[in-house]
Amino acid sequence: MFTKIETTDTNVAMEVAGHDFEVEKQRIHTERNNMIPDHVAVCKKDTNEYLGTVGIGWEPVQPSTVYELAKELMDATGGSINEVFSMKGSSVIGISFKLAEREYIEGDKLSLNFLMVTSFDGTYGIAGHATCYSVNRDTQVNTSNKVYNLKHTRFVGNRLEVVKGMLKFYNSEIQLFDEKMGRLVTKAMSREDTIRWFRSLFPEPKSPRGERILENQVALFLDSYDSNTMQGVRGTRYGAFQALVDYINNHRSVRVHNGRDEDEVKFQSIHFGTANHLAQKAIRSLTKDFKEEVTEFSEEEFTL
């Protein structure tokens, strides 16, 4: 469940998200009461709801601890929580923070965000990265070259200090993305060049069937590209990238199996999986001729 919210009050955010619970480890036994030696179940303390099975060395980071870190992040940056979510029941929880807002094209509003995720089923430790959210298109993309992921071990409590240090790294990544987007709007790119660029993001087809699949992907991408009539978007590298983001969010198919929710599978792909790899390749190819000169954000926007 994904919920849009604008607040700096972590108590409100926890309540809205349904993250106001504690978890505990419980030993697992067979039907004949033999204890499983290497794994434990993770359950909610109040309801005994099962959330997942993890290794015995896994140590929980409570949701309240994640929100304490969220408060420190907001105090340091002046940011605010703009989305909270739960997946796989409450086995995976996350918070998105808006750190800055941009309009590289007038009227095309983007939020530069930081995403933090944790899980109680072993899927993630404490993971996170920088993202960009388009208000107009309701799309998002991972903008980080790297994703940190601290495992839930008995040392994880002390390593929260490391997470705070990592936020400095992501501030730099957001600054670099900001600089690149500001330059992409100034770079002309014809529709024909845009099609060739999009095709170059995929392996060269080796069969007629592969060519048909790629042509279908091109057609879906062009639906996104041609539907954006905002002045200054189409005909630029910026427009090509935003069309790719829309294609990833709204047109690219995902494989759903084992009873997983489609939104969860899409989230995983966009932020950590194949769609993220596609977006990273797109950014690199569009900016390969740029000399990386980052324009610093003001202290009011980022202070760590």
Buried (B, 14 or more C-beta within 10 A) or exposed (E): EEEEBEBBBBEEBBEBBBBBBEBEBEEBEEEEEEEEEEBBBBBBEEEEBBBBBBEEEBEBBBBBBBBEBBBBBBEBBBBBBBBBBBBBBBBBBBBBBBBBEBEBBEEBBBBBBBBBBBBBBBBBBBBBBBBBBBEBBEBBBBBBBEBBBBBBEEEBEEBBEEBEEBBEBBBBBBBBBBBBBEBBBEBEBEBEEBBEBBBEBBEEBEEEEEEEEBEEBBEBBBBBBEEBEEEBBBBBBBBBBBBBBBBBBBBBEBEEEEEBEEBBBBBBBBBBBBBBEBBBBBBEBBBEEEEEEBEEBEEEBBEE
